Amino acid sequence: MPSRRHFIQRSAALFGLAAAAPWLARDAFALTPEQLLQRRIPNSDEFLPVIGLGTSRTFDVRLDDASLEPLDEVMRTFINGGGTLIDTAPSYGNAEAVSGELLKRTSTRDKAFLASKVSASGRERGLAQVEASLRALHTERFDLLQVHNLQDTRTQLGLLRELKEQGKVRYIGITHYREAAHDDLLEVLAKESLDFVQFNYSVAERNAEKRLLPYCADRGIATLINRPFQRGQLLHRVEDKPLPDWAIEVDATSWAQLLLKFILAHPAVTVVLPATSKARYMADNLKAGHGRLPDAALRERIARAFS
Ligand SMILES: NC(=O)c1ccc[n+]([C@@H]2O[C@H](COP(=O)([O-])OP(=O)(O)OC[C@H]3O[C@@H](n4cnc5c(N)ncnc54)[C@H](OP(=O)(O)O)[C@@H]3O)[C@@H](O)[C@H]2O)c1
């Protein structure tokens, strides 16, 4: 069977990225196939497991035992399955406080790569929000802090840089969730030196393939992919359809895994962020980070199955 390193070299070449992004071919797979696939944060020596955990809506619950119990199971499944990156935001209701409480209960803050966001206008409001997020998450620093949906980008990036210098933030980035904003993301990336960019990409929203993903590969910017299931809508499209026989060719045992593997097969993707409130879905999603990934022909087959 071809090795993972062989796969990434071939797929980077297919996407025309190998020459522009030698780090992809060199270091993208450092672990054995038994472990959850990891990819390197460009311009660093740090690797991230490719399956992350989104928290929008799914983690916005009350902070009582009954509400937290199923999410405690989601968190344990995630961390025990090798996941680290948790993506949350102050605008996700209770999601930050719930994430912080679960990390405390499971004693796993040191295993997690904690990403949150700032969505405020003006430096003072931004700083107050960041301080409230640190308290809610029971942490002294963020692994990643992102300007949410490009709100007051210039001011907030200035703040994030200050926090990075103070050691309160390790990496900084920007996010959006709509294809119409991809050009705006590119414009900011061209002007600012950023570690991460988060945006939407799925079988149904492929605009990022045109410029954003190649740009990130070329410049060495880590990418986080949101809305992999379009908030679950993509999975509703196939709920009455049996999984095709060819799913076995990429070691997929569910439609969700096919959707995630479609995304992960793009070599410029660093981490994909499915959200769920159910431990069984979490376990399912983690499986997408194991086994083979689709080649170009199989990716098109996956996309057609959802069209
Ligand atoms: N601007 C931004 O920065 C931005 C915008 C959008 C999203 N995001 C990030 O990206 C994350 C993901 O995006 P999203 O929340 O829009 O949703 P998504 O991950 O595309 O879809 C989530 C939905 O899929 C369902 N699901 C998850 N795994 C499944 C599985 N294996 N089988 C069947 N159904 C499954 C979940 O159902 P259950 O609820 O039943 O578990 C949930 O309703 C967010 O949580 C957030 O962290 C960021």
The ligand as an ORCA input file, in Angstrom:
! r2SCAN-3c Opt
* xyz 0 1
  N     -17.097     32.442     11.571
  C     -16.571     31.409     12.212
  O     -15.509     31.525     12.800
  C     -17.306     30.104     12.201
  C     -18.531     29.981     11.517
  C     -19.140     28.731     11.477
  C     -18.563     27.651     12.155
  N     -17.397     27.821     12.847
  C     -16.765     26.688     13.587
  O     -16.914     25.492     12.840
  C     -17.617     24.528     13.623
  C     -18.413     23.576     12.726
  O     -19.362     24.234     11.913
  P     -20.930     24.158     12.185
  O     -21.139     24.275     13.653
  O     -21.577     25.134     11.256
  O     -21.448     22.733     11.834
  P     -21.018     21.366     11.105
  O     -19.852     20.771     11.821
  O     -20.947     21.585      9.640
  O     -22.331     20.499     11.427
  C     -22.735     20.228     12.728
  C     -23.952     19.331     12.696
  O     -23.599     18.068     12.144
  C     -24.093     17.026     12.949
  N     -23.085     15.949     12.976
  C     -21.799     16.057     13.406
  N     -21.154     14.877     13.250
  C     -22.057     14.017     12.712
  C     -21.992     12.655     12.331
  N     -20.854     11.948     12.434
  N     -23.102     12.072     11.827
  C     -24.243     12.770     11.702
  N     -24.366     14.073     12.029
  C     -23.279     14.698     12.548
  C     -24.286     17.594     14.327
  O     -25.381     16.949     14.900
  P     -25.633     16.865     16.489
  O     -25.872     18.291     16.906
  O     -26.857     16.004     16.575
  O     -24.446     16.281     17.104
  C     -24.518     19.073     14.072
  O     -25.887     19.366     14.010
  C     -18.451     25.388     14.573
  O     -18.950     24.659     15.680
  C     -17.445     26.472     14.934
  O     -16.530     26.002     15.916
  C     -16.756     29.023     12.872
*
